[in-house]
Amino acid sequence: MKADTVLAIDQGTTGTRSVLYDAGGCVIGDSYRELKQMYPQEGWVEHDPLEIWQAVVDILHRKLGPY
């Protein structure tokens, strides 16, 4: 990744997304990984924290573009 780029990581309820921007703010790459949701009781939703961490690591290792 070049120094004139910005990488954003968005951790959402259903997945983890990364977006790579150039110096002008244009998207030059992105990646997404869905997360498993667990429902231990009605009205609750849980995620495995290790799965969240692994999702972040995985999307950063995916090819985000020419950088």
N, C-alpha and C positions, 0 to 999 in steps of 0.2 A: 504494500500500500504506500502510495506517495505521500509526502508531507503536506501537499496541498489538497488533501481529501479529508472528509469527516465521516466517521462511521457512527451511526446511531443504532442503538439496540432498544427495541420496544418489547417489553414483557407484558403480554396481554393475558386475558382469562383463558383463551383457547389455544394460544401458541406464542412462539418467540419469533420475532422478525428482526432482521438487520437490513439497513439501507446505507449504501455508500454514496456520498455526494461529492461532486467536484467543487473547485473553488468558487464557481459561479452559482452553486446551489442546485445544480441539475443532478438527478439521480443517474448514477452510472453502474449501479449493481444492487441487487437485493436478494435476500434469502429468507425462507420461512420454514418453521417446523412446528407441527401441531403437538399439543400436549394432551395426555390422557386426563380425563376428569373423573373423579370418584365422588360418589354421592352417599356418604355414610348415614344420612337420614334426610328426610324431606326438608327442603329449603336450604340444605348445606351443599357446598361443593369444595373439594379439596384437591390439591396437587402434591405430587411427590417432589420435595425440594431438590433431591438429587437428579431427578428427571429435568427439572428446570435448568439446573446448572449444566447438565449434559447437552441440553438443547442449545444453550448459549455457545458452548464450546463447538458443537457441530456446525452451527450456522456460520461461525467465524472461520471454520476450516473449508467451507464450501467456496467455490469460485464466485466472487462477487462482481467480477468484471475483469478488465484488462490490468487491474492493479494487483 
